[in-house]
């Protein structure tokens, strides 16, 4: 009788371990998907910000030109 109980407990432990493994794999996949999505959004936002900065630099240079000022290399490099 003890052998049946031991076998039964081993099967239960094995089932619990398999279930835990499945839960962990699902959780890891979800985390990877979220990380990938967040990384893609961050990269897109950085690219968009870079384009906006270039547009801003261009607009500042145009305004300075219209005002009769020359953009100094320090100003245009820091903008």
N, C-alpha and C positions, 0 to 999 in steps of 0.2 A: 504494500500500500504506500509505503514511503517513496518508492520509485515512481509511482504514478504521480504523486504530488510533486516530486522534484521535476519530473518531465513537464508537468503542467506549469509549474512556476517558470521553468526555462523558456517555454513557449510564450508565456505571458511577458517575460522580460524581453525576449526577442521581438515580440510584437510591439512592445512599448518603444524599444530602441529603433525599430524600423519606422514607427510613427514619428518619433522625435527627429530622426534623420530627414524624413520627408518634410516636416515642418521647418526645419532649419534650412533645407535646400530651397524651399519656397520663399522663405524670408530673405535668403541671400539673393535669389533672383530678383525679388522686388527691390531690394536695396541697390543692386546693380542697375536695374532699370531706372530707378529714381536718380541715381548718381549720374548715369549717362544723360538723362533728360536735363538735369540741372546743369551739367557741364556744357551741353549744347546751347542751353538758354544763356548761360554766362558768356560763352564764346560769341554768340549772336549779339548780346548787349555790348560787349567790348568792341566788336566790329562797328556796330551802329554808333557808339560813342566816338570811335576814331573818325568816322565819316563826319560826324557833327563838329568835331574839333577842327578838321580840315576846312569845312565850310566856314566856321567861325574865323579861322585864320585868314581865309580868302576875303571875307567880308570886312574884317578889320583893315587889311591891306588896302582894299578898295576905298574905304572911308578915309583912310590916311592920305591916299592919293588924291581924293576929291578935295580934301582939306588943304592940299598943297604941302603935305608933310611927307618926308621919306621915312619909311620904316627902317629903324636902325637894326642891325643884325642881332643885337641883344634882345630887342622887343620881339622880332619875328621868330627867333629861336625859342624864346620862353613861352610864346603863345601856342 
